[in-house]
Amino acid sequence: MLALICGLMAACAWAVHDLLVRKIGQEAEILPMMLVVLASGSVGLGLPALVLGDWGQVSAPALGYAAAAGFAYVLGMGGLYRAFSLAPVRLVAPILGAFPMISLGFAALGGKAVSLAEIAAVLAIVGGIAVVALSAEGGDTPLSPPRRRAAILWSFAGTVGFASTFWFAQEAARLGGALPAMLVPRLIALGLVWGGFVLMARPVRPALRELGGTIWVLAGMGMLDAFAIALVTGSASLANPEYAAIASSLFGILTILLAWRLLGEKVTSVQWAGIAIVFAGIGALSAQG
């Protein structure tokens, strides 16, 4: 139950993050955005992790899992940002929202006995997310086949990246402590994005200056992102840690509810039905945990 609560809290943080992405993501370049989000989150995690983390118990396998989580997170984050820059929510969200199935698969590979009730609950969550996204009201510009294919591929990359990040980070936390497992993947991801600038022979400072005032919004997004990742990673020591990753997939649903409540965006009756299915799935998982 505690892991489920951590996942729901992470989903709330990512919902606010996603609401901000929707406002600035179409205007700013992806690589500078990722750099600021990762850097600000690393600053937020750095002091607590360095002061309070038990670095003496960090083993080589734990570092290996943490490094893998960093690589996977760049894939997930890049897939998310790129997919939303190419295609509307109704195409991208159902694919990105499917990562709970991969998380449940990782749990099974790790030796956990997955019940039929858990599978049914996760299918309800994934199906509800798909219903909400696919029933979004229109205004979308028709996509060319190459653009649609690219968006689908980037969405799948994001799905695999996020599910892998959560599993690798939780394994790192289990073997070497939660705080190091939160900070090391983020530093690895930050280094990889910085390396992207180097490979492209592109100066960092001009790219950041082009972000203008949105750099402070991105810094806040980085703090929210780091908080959410910390909640999911820290669930490694709880019962059913995969529930945190599964529940965190609600961020898309919560973003729609925030937009409805704060921005006055319309939620259709079909979407309300999908939202009800999602929360029924969460309730069923809660009964299992």
C-alpha atoms as a printed R data frame, in Angstrom:
    type eleno elety resid chain resno       x       y       z
1   ATOM     1    CA   MET     A     1   0.000   0.000   0.000
2   ATOM     2    CA   LEU     A     2   2.837   2.435   0.821
3   ATOM     3    CA   ALA     A     3   4.457   1.797  -2.568
4   ATOM     4    CA   LEU     A     4   1.146   2.620  -4.236
5   ATOM     5    CA   ILE     A     5   0.927   5.897  -2.303
6   ATOM     6    CA   CYS     A     6   4.493   6.802  -3.331
7   ATOM     7    CA   GLY     A     7   3.572   6.128  -6.953
8   ATOM     8    CA   LEU     A     8   0.473   8.319  -6.719
9   ATOM     9    CA   MET     A     9   2.511  11.152  -5.190
10  ATOM    10    CA   ALA     A    10   5.051  10.774  -8.000
11  ATOM    11    CA   ALA     A    11   2.202  10.914 -10.537
12  ATOM    12    CA   CYS     A    12   1.009  14.199  -8.994
13  ATOM    13    CA   ALA     A    13   4.490  15.711  -9.343
14  ATOM    14    CA   TRP     A    14   4.808  14.513 -12.935
15  ATOM    15    CA   ALA     A    15   1.321  15.824 -13.738
16  ATOM    16    CA   VAL     A    16   2.396  19.367 -12.855
17  ATOM    17    CA   HIS     A    17   5.643  18.773 -14.780
18  ATOM    18    CA   ASP     A    18   3.665  17.588 -17.810
19  ATOM    19    CA   LEU     A    19   1.288  20.544 -17.634
20  ATOM    20    CA   LEU     A    20   4.329  22.814 -17.914
21  ATOM    21    CA   VAL     A    21   5.785  20.729 -20.765
22  ATOM    22    CA   ARG     A    22   2.564  21.232 -22.692
23  ATOM    23    CA   LYS     A    23   2.997  25.004 -22.410
24  ATOM    24    CA   ILE     A    24   6.664  25.302 -23.434
25  ATOM    25    CA   GLY     A    25   7.591  21.997 -25.095
26  ATOM    26    CA   GLN     A    26   6.533  23.061 -28.576
27  ATOM    27    CA   GLU     A    27   8.709  26.176 -28.503
28  ATOM    28    CA   ALA     A    28  11.974  25.064 -26.852
29  ATOM    29    CA   GLU     A    29  14.573  22.602 -28.149
30  ATOM    30    CA   ILE     A    30  14.650  19.198 -26.505
31  ATOM    31    CA   LEU     A    31  18.342  18.875 -25.589
32  ATOM    32    CA   PRO     A    32  18.621  22.198 -23.688
33  ATOM    33    CA   MET     A    33  15.342  21.428 -21.911
34  ATOM    34    CA   MET     A    34  16.648  18.055 -20.778
35  ATOM    35    CA   LEU     A    35  19.936  19.601 -19.634
36  ATOM    36    CA   VAL     A    36  18.211  22.156 -17.381
37  ATOM    37    CA   VAL     A    37  15.700  19.653 -15.983
38  ATOM    38    CA   LEU     A    38  18.420  17.115 -15.174
39  ATOM    39    CA   ALA     A    39  20.846  19.700 -13.778
40  ATOM    40    CA   SER     A    40  18.317  21.341 -11.457
41  ATOM    41    CA   GLY     A    41  17.114  17.963 -10.211
42  ATOM    42    CA   SER     A    42  20.716  16.920  -9.548
43  ATOM    43    CA   VAL     A    43  21.262  20.065  -7.493
44  ATOM    44    CA   GLY     A    44  18.115  19.351  -5.492
45  ATOM    45    CA   LEU     A    45  19.148  15.759  -4.791
46  ATOM    46    CA   GLY     A    46  22.869  16.408  -4.414
47  ATOM    47    CA   LEU     A    47  23.176  17.756  -0.863
48  ATOM    48    CA   PRO     A    48  20.770  15.281   0.812
49  ATOM    49    CA   ALA     A    49  22.328  12.350  -1.060
50  ATOM    50    CA   LEU     A    50  25.922  13.350  -0.312
51  ATOM    51    CA   VAL     A    51  25.287  14.145   3.370
52  ATOM    52    CA   LEU     A    52  22.750  11.482   4.310
53  ATOM    53    CA   GLY     A    53  23.515   8.689   1.824
54  ATOM    54    CA   ASP     A    54  25.359   5.623   3.061
55  ATOM    55    CA   TRP     A    55  27.953   5.600   0.294
56  ATOM    56    CA   GLY     A    56  30.038   2.984   2.083
57  ATOM    57    CA   GLN     A    57  27.539   0.251   1.265
58  ATOM    58    CA   VAL     A    58  27.395   1.078  -2.453
59  ATOM    59    CA   SER     A    59  28.648  -2.033  -4.242
60  ATOM    60    CA   ALA     A    60  29.841  -2.464  -7.810
61  ATOM    61    CA   PRO     A    61  26.561  -4.181  -8.836
62  ATOM    62    CA   ALA     A    62  24.590  -1.302  -7.292
63  ATOM    63    CA   LEU     A    63  26.635   1.198  -9.304
64  ATOM    64    CA   GLY     A    64  26.062  -0.872 -12.417
65  ATOM    65    CA   TYR     A    65  22.298  -0.810 -11.934
66  ATOM    66    CA   ALA     A    66  22.412   2.926 -11.171
67  ATOM    67    CA   ALA     A    67  24.387   3.616 -14.342
68  ATOM    68    CA   ALA     A    68  21.911   1.536 -16.362
69  ATOM    69    CA   ALA     A    69  19.072   3.572 -14.828
70  ATOM    70    CA   GLY     A    70  20.783   6.758 -16.012
71  ATOM    71    CA   PHE     A    71  21.060   5.488 -19.587
72  ATOM    72    CA   ALA     A    72  17.454   4.262 -19.506
73  ATOM    73    CA   TYR     A    73  16.215   7.588 -18.162
74  ATOM    74    CA   VAL     A    74  17.773   9.520 -21.034
75  ATOM    75    CA   LEU     A    75  15.947   7.142 -23.385
76  ATOM    76    CA   GLY     A    76  12.655   7.594 -21.541
77  ATOM    77    CA   MET     A    77  12.917  11.350 -21.190
78  ATOM    78    CA   GLY     A    78  14.107  11.858 -24.760
79  ATOM    79    CA   GLY     A    79  11.352   9.593 -26.073
80  ATOM    80    CA   LEU     A    80   8.689  11.513 -24.125
81  ATOM    81    CA   TYR     A    81   9.834  14.973 -25.219
82  ATOM    82    CA   ARG     A    82  10.435  13.970 -28.828
83  ATOM    83    CA   ALA     A    83   7.155  12.079 -29.214
84  ATOM    84    CA   PHE     A    84   5.113  15.006 -27.899
85  ATOM    85    CA   SER     A    85   6.944  17.345 -30.272
86  ATOM    86    CA   LEU     A    86   5.892  15.169 -33.222
87  ATOM    87    CA   ALA     A    87   2.335  14.070 -32.455
88  ATOM    88    CA   PRO     A    88  -0.710  14.890 -30.318
89  ATOM    89    CA   VAL     A    89  -1.471  13.405 -26.923
90  ATOM    90    CA   ARG     A    90  -4.068  11.016 -28.332
91  ATOM    91    CA   LEU     A    91  -1.372   9.122 -30.273
92  ATOM    92    CA   VAL     A    92   1.489   9.310 -27.781
93  ATOM    93    CA   ALA     A    93  -0.183   8.870 -24.389
94  ATOM    94    CA   PRO     A    94  -1.661   5.376 -24.888
95  ATOM    95    CA   ILE     A    95   1.803   4.048 -25.806
96  ATOM    96    CA   LEU     A    96   3.626   5.867 -23.024
97  ATOM    97    CA   GLY     A    97   0.923   4.836 -20.584
98  ATOM    98    CA   ALA     A    98   1.619   1.162 -21.269
99  ATOM    99    CA   PHE     A    99   4.836   1.024 -19.234
100 ATOM   100    CA   PRO     A   100   3.041  -0.508 -16.176
101 ATOM   101    CA   MET     A   101   2.812  -3.747 -18.171
102 ATOM   102    CA   ILE     A   102   6.605  -3.737 -18.594
103 ATOM   103    CA   SER     A   103   7.042  -2.949 -14.885
104 ATOM   104    CA   LEU     A   104   4.866  -5.928 -13.989
105 ATOM   105    CA   GLY     A   105   6.932  -8.053 -16.370
106 ATOM   106    CA   PHE     A   106  10.157  -6.963 -14.640
107 ATOM   107    CA   ALA     A   107   8.621  -7.962 -11.304
108 ATOM   108    CA   ALA     A   108   7.796 -11.394 -12.698
109 ATOM   109    CA   LEU     A   109  11.334 -11.794 -14.045
110 ATOM   110    CA   GLY     A   110  12.615 -10.897 -10.584
111 ATOM   111    CA   GLY     A   111  10.792 -13.866  -9.109
112 ATOM   112    CA   LYS     A   112   7.556 -12.251  -7.916
113 ATOM   113    CA   ALA     A   113   4.440 -14.327  -8.372
114 ATOM   114    CA   VAL     A   114   2.091 -12.100 -10.376
115 ATOM   115    CA   SER     A   115  -1.575 -12.865  -9.750
116 ATOM   116    CA   LEU     A   116  -4.376 -12.704 -12.292
117 ATOM   117    CA   ALA     A   117  -5.962  -9.942 -10.208
118 ATOM   118    CA   GLU     A   118  -2.802  -7.834 -10.538
119 ATOM   119    CA   ILE     A   119  -2.689  -8.394 -14.291
120 ATOM   120    CA   ALA     A   120  -6.372  -7.422 -14.584
121 ATOM   121    CA   ALA     A   121  -5.817  -4.281 -12.490
122 ATOM   122    CA   VAL     A   122  -2.843  -3.173 -14.607
123 ATOM   123    CA   LEU     A   123  -4.772  -3.869 -17.816
124 ATOM   124    CA   ALA     A   124  -7.603  -1.674 -16.464
125 ATOM   125    CA   ILE     A   125  -5.122   1.142 -15.771
126 ATOM   126    CA   VAL     A   126  -3.502   0.904 -19.203
127 ATOM   127    CA   GLY     A   127  -6.875   0.554 -20.934
128 ATOM   128    CA   GLY     A   128  -8.335   3.522 -19.069
129 ATOM   129    CA   ILE     A   129  -5.359   5.706 -20.037
130 ATOM   130    CA   ALA     A   130  -5.846   4.674 -23.673
131 ATOM   131    CA   VAL     A   131  -9.568   5.515 -23.545
132 ATOM   132    CA   VAL     A   132  -8.874   8.965 -22.123
133 ATOM   133    CA   ALA     A   133  -6.174   9.757 -24.676
134 ATOM   134    CA   LEU     A   134  -7.964   8.358 -27.721
135 ATOM   135    CA   SER     A   135 -11.214  10.182 -26.897
136 ATOM   136    CA   ALA     A   136  -9.504  13.573 -26.643
137 ATOM   137    CA   GLU     A   137 -11.376  16.110 -28.723
138 ATOM   138    CA   GLY     A   138  -9.877  17.097 -32.018
139 ATOM   139    CA   GLY     A   139  -8.193  20.008 -33.674
140 ATOM   140    CA   ASP     A   140  -5.120  17.914 -34.419
141 ATOM   141    CA   THR     A   141  -3.238  18.537 -37.650
142 ATOM   142    CA   PRO     A   142  -3.176  15.364 -39.796
143 ATOM   143    CA   LEU     A   143   0.167  13.582 -39.529
144 ATOM   144    CA   SER     A   144   2.145  12.316 -42.483
145 ATOM   145    CA   PRO     A   145   2.938   8.564 -42.342
146 ATOM   146    CA   PRO     A   146   6.683   9.142 -41.671
147 ATOM   147    CA   ARG     A   147   5.909  11.569 -38.832
148 ATOM   148    CA   ARG     A   148   3.361   9.164 -37.338
149 ATOM   149    CA   ARG     A   149   5.846   6.274 -37.485
150 ATOM   150    CA   ALA     A   150   8.535   8.393 -35.863
151 ATOM   151    CA   ALA     A   151   6.163   9.464 -33.069
152 ATOM   152    CA   ILE     A   152   5.169   5.851 -32.409
153 ATOM   153    CA   LEU     A   153   8.802   4.717 -32.301
154 ATOM   154    CA   TRP     A   154   9.790   7.538 -29.922
155 ATOM   155    CA   SER     A   155   6.761   6.729 -27.751
156 ATOM   156    CA   PHE     A   156   7.828   3.095 -27.501
157 ATOM   157    CA   ALA     A   157  11.360   4.255 -26.669
158 ATOM   158    CA   GLY     A   158   9.947   6.397 -23.865
159 ATOM   159    CA   THR     A   159   7.846   3.525 -22.546
160 ATOM   160    CA   VAL     A   160  10.765   1.088 -22.423
161 ATOM   161    CA   GLY     A   161  13.057   3.773 -21.029
162 ATOM   162    CA   PHE     A   162  10.803   4.706 -18.120
163 ATOM   163    CA   ALA     A   163   9.961   1.125 -17.141
164 ATOM   164    CA   SER     A   164  13.649   0.171 -17.278
165 ATOM   165    CA   THR     A   165  14.646   3.260 -15.280
166 ATOM   166    CA   PHE     A   166  12.326   2.381 -12.418
167 ATOM   167    CA   TRP     A   167  13.444  -1.236 -12.285
168 ATOM   168    CA   PHE     A   168  17.178  -0.503 -12.497
169 ATOM   169    CA   ALA     A   169  16.937   2.311  -9.930
170 ATOM   170    CA   GLN     A   170  15.002   0.138  -7.476
171 ATOM   171    CA   GLU     A   171  17.546  -2.654  -7.855
172 ATOM   172    CA   ALA     A   172  20.344  -0.130  -7.228
173 ATOM   173    CA   ALA     A   173  18.534   1.093  -4.110
174 ATOM   174    CA   ARG     A   174  18.036  -2.437  -2.852
175 ATOM   175    CA   LEU     A   175  21.742  -3.263  -3.258
176 ATOM   176    CA   GLY     A   176  23.362   0.050  -2.337
177 ATOM   177    CA   GLY     A   177  20.957   2.389  -0.569
178 ATOM   178    CA   ALA     A   178  18.185   4.676  -1.762
179 ATOM   179    CA   LEU     A   179  19.924   8.082  -1.840
180 ATOM   180    CA   PRO     A   180  22.909   6.995  -3.957
181 ATOM   181    CA   ALA     A   181  20.468   5.216  -6.269
182 ATOM   182    CA   MET     A   182  18.598   8.502  -6.707
183 ATOM   183    CA   LEU     A   183  21.616  10.711  -7.407
184 ATOM   184    CA   VAL     A   184  23.922   8.509  -9.506
185 ATOM   185    CA   PRO     A   185  21.431   7.806 -12.357
186 ATOM   186    CA   ARG     A   186  20.637  11.487 -12.600
187 ATOM   187    CA   LEU     A   187  24.310  12.438 -12.821
188 ATOM   188    CA   ILE     A   188  24.840   9.748 -15.469
189 ATOM   189    CA   ALA     A   189  21.867  11.075 -17.449
190 ATOM   190    CA   LEU     A   190  23.151  14.646 -17.088
191 ATOM   191    CA   GLY     A   191  26.564  13.571 -18.375
192 ATOM   192    CA   LEU     A   192  24.995  11.842 -21.366
193 ATOM   193    CA   VAL     A   193  22.982  14.918 -22.324
194 ATOM   194    CA   TRP     A   194  26.068  17.099 -21.913
195 ATOM   195    CA   GLY     A   195  27.889  14.620 -24.155
196 ATOM   196    CA   GLY     A   196  25.184  15.177 -26.749
197 ATOM   197    CA   PHE     A   197  26.173  18.830 -26.929
198 ATOM   198    CA   VAL     A   198  29.830  17.831 -27.301
199 ATOM   199    CA   LEU     A   199  29.078  15.362 -30.113
200 ATOM   200    CA   MET     A   200  27.033  17.978 -31.910
201 ATOM   201    CA   ALA     A   201  29.848  20.507 -31.412
202 ATOM   202    CA   ARG     A   202  27.259  22.885 -30.039
203 ATOM   203    CA   PRO     A   203  28.100  25.459 -27.325
204 ATOM   204    CA   VAL     A   204  25.951  25.034 -24.226
205 ATOM   205    CA   ARG     A   205  25.653  28.661 -23.094
206 ATOM   206    CA   PRO     A   206  24.030  30.034 -26.284
207 ATOM   207    CA   ALA     A   207  21.582  27.123 -26.262
208 ATOM   208    CA   LEU     A   208  20.603  27.905 -22.680
209 ATOM   209    CA   ARG     A   209  20.284  31.638 -23.424
210 ATOM   210    CA   GLU     A   210  17.781  30.783 -26.161
211 ATOM   211    CA   LEU     A   211  15.481  29.342 -23.491
212 ATOM   212    CA   GLY     A   212  15.029  32.834 -22.044
213 ATOM   213    CA   GLY     A   213  12.757  33.076 -19.022
214 ATOM   214    CA   THR     A   214  11.546  29.503 -19.439
215 ATOM   215    CA   ILE     A   215  14.819  28.301 -17.929
216 ATOM   216    CA   TRP     A   216  13.395  28.967 -14.458
217 ATOM   217    CA   VAL     A   217  10.235  27.039 -15.295
218 ATOM   218    CA   LEU     A   218  12.418  24.165 -16.487
219 ATOM   219    CA   ALA     A   219  14.411  24.334 -13.244
220 ATOM   220    CA   GLY     A   220  11.179  23.922 -11.288
221 ATOM   221    CA   MET     A   221  10.216  21.036 -13.538
222 ATOM   222    CA   GLY     A   222  13.566  19.430 -12.721
223 ATOM   223    CA   MET     A   223  12.832  19.605  -8.999
224 ATOM   224    CA   LEU     A   224   9.417  18.015  -9.519
225 ATOM   225    CA   ASP     A   225  10.934  15.319 -11.727
226 ATOM   226    CA   ALA     A   226  13.659  14.547  -9.170
227 ATOM   227    CA   PHE     A   227  11.066  14.347  -6.382
228 ATOM   228    CA   ALA     A   228   8.948  11.906  -8.397
229 ATOM   229    CA   ILE     A   229  11.907   9.694  -9.327
230 ATOM   230    CA   ALA     A   230  13.037   9.713  -5.683
231 ATOM   231    CA   LEU     A   231   9.615   8.470  -4.559
232 ATOM   232    CA   VAL     A   232   9.602   5.581  -7.033
233 ATOM   233    CA   THR     A   233  13.241   4.672  -6.323
234 ATOM   234    CA   GLY     A   234  12.770   4.900  -2.569
235 ATOM   235    CA   SER     A   235   9.928   2.382  -2.797
236 ATOM   236    CA   ALA     A   236  12.489  -0.384  -3.384
237 ATOM   237    CA   SER     A   237  12.453  -1.313   0.301
238 ATOM   238    CA   LEU     A   238   8.644  -1.493   0.479
239 ATOM   239    CA   ALA     A   239   6.339  -4.400  -0.261
240 ATOM   240    CA   ASN     A   240   5.390  -4.633  -3.951
241 ATOM   241    CA   PRO     A   241   7.778  -1.877  -5.128
242 ATOM   242    CA   GLU     A   242   6.561  -2.328  -8.706
243 ATOM   243    CA   TYR     A   243   3.253  -0.780  -7.591
244 ATOM   244    CA   ALA     A   244   5.005   2.593  -7.291
245 ATOM   245    CA   ALA     A   245   6.056   2.464 -10.946
246 ATOM   246    CA   ILE     A   246   2.590   1.308 -12.003
247 ATOM   247    CA   ALA     A   247   0.760   4.030 -10.056
248 ATOM   248    CA   SER     A   248   3.123   6.709 -11.354
249 ATOM   249    CA   SER     A   249   1.712   6.115 -14.852
250 ATOM   250    CA   LEU     A   250  -1.356   8.119 -13.769
251 ATOM   251    CA   PHE     A   251   0.515  11.359 -14.441
252 ATOM   252    CA   GLY     A   252  -1.224  11.736 -17.820
253 ATOM   253    CA   ILE     A   253  -4.671  11.337 -16.286
254 ATOM   254    CA   LEU     A   254  -3.855  13.797 -13.501
255 ATOM   255    CA   THR     A   255  -2.552  16.298 -16.060
256 ATOM   256    CA   ILE     A   256  -5.923  16.191 -17.813
257 ATOM   257    CA   LEU     A   257  -7.711  16.726 -14.481
258 ATOM   258    CA   LEU     A   258  -5.427  19.666 -13.652
259 ATOM   259    CA   ALA     A   259  -6.069  21.209 -17.062
260 ATOM   260    CA   TRP     A   260  -9.809  20.740 -16.503
261 ATOM   261    CA   ARG     A   261  -9.723  22.308 -13.042
262 ATOM   262    CA   LEU     A   262  -7.144  25.072 -13.575
263 ATOM   263    CA   LEU     A   263  -7.307  25.870 -17.284
264 ATOM   264    CA   GLY     A   264 -10.965  25.160 -17.933
265 ATOM   265    CA   GLU     A   265 -10.279  22.477 -20.544
266 ATOM   266    CA   LYS     A   266 -13.220  20.216 -21.314
267 ATOM   267    CA   VAL     A   267 -13.310  16.568 -20.193
268 ATOM   268    CA   THR     A   268 -15.755  14.466 -22.190
269 ATOM   269    CA   SER     A   269 -18.069  11.835 -20.735
270 ATOM   270    CA   VAL     A   270 -16.031   9.086 -22.396
271 ATOM   271    CA   GLN     A   271 -12.886  10.471 -20.768
272 ATOM   272    CA   TRP     A   272 -14.586  10.502 -17.367
273 ATOM   273    CA   ALA     A   273 -15.423   6.829 -17.927
274 ATOM   274    CA   GLY     A   274 -11.766   6.110 -18.752
275 ATOM   275    CA   ILE     A   275 -10.639   7.974 -15.638
276 ATOM   276    CA   ALA     A   276 -13.056   5.910 -13.548
277 ATOM   277    CA   ILE     A   277 -11.593   2.701 -15.035
278 ATOM   278    CA   VAL     A   278  -8.062   3.844 -14.174
279 ATOM   279    CA   PHE     A   279  -8.910   4.572 -10.555
280 ATOM   280    CA   ALA     A   280 -10.824   1.293 -10.303
281 ATOM   281    CA   GLY     A   281  -7.599  -0.428 -11.371
282 ATOM   282    CA   ILE     A   282  -5.655   1.483  -8.714
283 ATOM   283    CA   GLY     A   283  -8.247   0.468  -6.127
284 ATOM   284    CA   ALA     A   284  -7.888  -3.162  -7.155
285 ATOM   285    CA   LEU     A   285  -4.103  -2.957  -6.788
286 ATOM   286    CA   SER     A   286  -4.555  -1.390  -3.370
287 ATOM   287    CA   ALA     A   287  -6.668  -4.366  -2.324
288 ATOM   288    CA   GLN     A   288  -3.891  -6.709  -3.494
289 ATOM   289    CA   GLY     A   289  -1.121  -4.810  -1.675
